[in-house]
């Protein structure tokens, strides 16, 4: 089995994001030498990149002239291969000599889903020059199954040395790894090696690496790591951890002492000036599987808490996630600030008012008319606090009404005699004002008033609620008052999305009327 596993170190490439790739020529040579002595199978010596936006230097691991790399390599390389990474549109294969005239054995080429054909064309030109090539698609977590299968079909036609699963935004969980590995294993030509590159946003990299290796795939695999996890914050899988695991469980023979010496001499001193490792900010960028620059951008604002950043990032739509758009990010930020208020006083008052009471939320579905007597019976016998959701109905006496929609507020407020709970996106009079941003992120597909209210209950420590009139989408006119029907079209998947969001709030819901959100119920 040990012949099927290769360990790749990317300290001098991915770690370079921390220090601008300025390791110094002496340190570069010693790090490479020590990794070879440690028995690392593949050492990535940095980026190949045209010198359009940097000044070439022997102290930096970004290279335009590949011949200069030879000055940093040891005379004895043992069984180690040397690799470099190319972003396909930032380098020119015309700069590459034939592989027999070059000290680099392998090129790893990155590309996005929208330009993968250009990326694979770059790979083909490099292969024609005799290089081993690994295809490393950026943000594979952003690929749907059909899109990934299309890419794998094209990779099979090219038949490169390797294909890598790259968790660019660090958002991968075990279920994601299982899905991706299964798709790749069953659809990638068996002779093509499978790599895995992980980031530490969710502190999952070591666990995911073990799970990947324990799948015992019927092909050679390549696992990436960097010394001490050095890499663009929050960092990568730690090379020494996975090497030690491979020694203990797969009978590999990597020299851990040599790795530790290299860390002490060359890597640990860098961490004092340029820290990397887990931080809540990058957990949040991974949570929403979006470009890390969004989180960094909001962190630099200086006036946002991590809670604020969480709610802002939840608003970034799928179409904007893969690439950072500064103007759009600022527009979302400004909108957030307009709706941001300190609602701690209202929350404390509501928590006190609702403590120990049964709660009944009445939503504007048609079933409230069909089941009016049943609802009245519950109100009379169980005496709950009744909360209307974005509407009012004179058939029931309400204790509170919750508004998160301005149109609904304007329609019903004149006939309202009970206390109003309103979110901060509405300009209104209300006894209780809640920060819209703190509730809006509860539903990933947009803002849903029911899910927002359940999020509030969860925040207040309320563990259960009764619900009537939350019918869900069945098609046609689902509202007892058609004038408040604000959406035009939803697929059946919408009901499942809302049902899942309801469950995620951690509040036990007792449905008094049939609902499409009651999975397993009549809906």
Secondary structure, 3 states (H helix, E strand, C coil): CHHHEEEEECHHHHCHHHHCCECCHHHHHHHHHHHHHCCCCEEEEEEECCCCCCCCCCCECEECCHHHHHHHCCCCCCCCEEEEEEEHHHCCHHHCCCHHHCCCCEEEEEECHHHHHHHHHHHHHHHHCCCEEEEEECCHHHCCHHHHHHHHHHHHHHCCCEEEEECCCCCCCHHHHHHHHHHHHHHCCCCCEEEEECECCCCCHHHHHHHHHCCCCCCCEEEEEEHHHCCCCCCECEHHHHHHHHHHHHCCCCCHHHHHHHHHHHHHHHHHHCCCCCCHHHHHHHHCCCCHHHHHHHHCCCCCCHHHHHHHHCCCCHHHHCCCCHHHHHHHHHHHHHHCCCCHHHHHHHHHHHCCCCEEEECCECHHHHCHHHHHHHHHHHCCEEEEECCCCCCCCCCEEEECCHHHHHHHHHHCCCEEEEECCCCCCCCEEECHHHHHCCCCCCCCHHHHHHHHHHHCCCCEEEEECCCCCCCCCCECCHHHCCCCCCCCHHHHHHHHHHHHCCCEEEECCCCCCCCCCCC
